[in-house]
Amino acid sequence: MTKKDIALKISDDSRIKQTAVKVVVQKTFDCIVGALARGEKVELRNFGVFKVKERRPRTGRNPRTGEVVPVPSRKVVVFKPGLEMKKQIK
C-alpha cells in the first residue's frame, strides 16, 4: 500500500476531497519525521511506537576482498507495534 492508496481509501470512506486528504496525510508524515529527527519518541495509541536508536560501531567485512572495514555508529528508526495491531495481524 502506498501513500496514494492511503489517501484514496480515506477519501472514499470519508467523502473528503482526495487533494485535501493527501495534504493531511503528508503533514502527518512530516510531523512524525520531524519529531524523530529531533530525537523524540512518537507514540500512536493502538498503533505503535516509533523511536530512534543508535547502533554501536562494529567491524564489517568487504565481501569481495575479505578486507576488514570499520562500520561507524549510526542512528536508525525502530517501530514497535501496539497491542491492537498485534491482535489484528494474528
C-alpha positions in Angstrom: 0.0 0.0 0.0 1.4 3.4 -1.0 0.7 6.9 0.4 -1.6 7.5 -2.6 -3.6 4.3 -1.7 -4.0 5.5 1.9 -5.3 8.9 0.7 -7.7 7.3 -1.8 -9.1 4.9 0.9 -9.6 7.8 3.4 -11.1 9.9 0.7 -13.6 7.2 -0.3 -14.5 6.4 3.3 -14.9 10.0 4.5 -16.2 11.7 1.3 -13.5 14.4 1.7 -11.7 15.6 -1.4 -8.7 13.5 -2.3 -6.4 16.6 -2.6 -7.3 17.6 1.0 -6.7 14.1 2.3 -3.3 14.0 0.6 -2.2 17.2 2.3 -3.3 15.9 5.7 -1.5 12.6 5.2 1.7 14.3 4.1 1.6 16.7 7.0 1.1 13.8 9.4 4.2 12.0 8.0 6.1 15.3 8.1 5.3 15.7 11.8 6.4 12.1 12.6 9.7 12.5 10.7 10.3 15.9 12.3 9.8 14.5 15.8 12.1 11.6 15.1 14.8 13.9 13.6 14.7 15.8 17.0 15.2 12.5 18.8 11.7 12.4 20.2 9.6 9.2 20.5 6.3 9.1 18.5 3.6 7.1 20.3 0.4 6.4 18.4 -2.1 4.6 20.7 -3.3 1.3 19.5 -0.9 1.5 16.5 2.6 1.5 17.8 5.7 3.5 18.8 8.4 4.9 16.6 11.8 5.9 18.1 15.4 6.5 17.2 18.1 4.2 18.4 21.8 4.4 17.9 23.6 1.3 16.6 27.0 0.7 18.1 30.1 0.8 15.9 31.2 -2.6 14.6 33.7 -4.3 12.4 32.4 -5.3 9.0 33.9 -7.2 6.1 34.1 -6.3 2.4 32.5 -9.3 0.7 34.7 -9.1 -2.5 38.1 -8.6 -0.9 37.5 -10.0 2.6 39.1 -6.8 4.0 38.0 -5.8 7.5 36.3 -2.4 7.4 35.2 -0.4 10.5 31.5 0.5 10.4 30.7 3.7 12.4 27.8 4.1 14.8 24.6 5.4 13.3 21.0 6.2 14.2 18.1 4.1 12.9 14.4 4.3 13.3 12.7 1.4 15.0 9.0 0.6 15.2 7.3 -1.5 17.9 3.7 -2.4 17.1 0.9 -1.7 19.6 -1.4 -4.3 21.1 -4.3 -3.6 18.7 -2.1 -4.1 15.7 -0.7 -7.3 17.1 -4.2 -8.6 17.7 -5.4 -7.8 14.2 -2.4 -9.3 12.5 -2.6 -12.6 14.3 
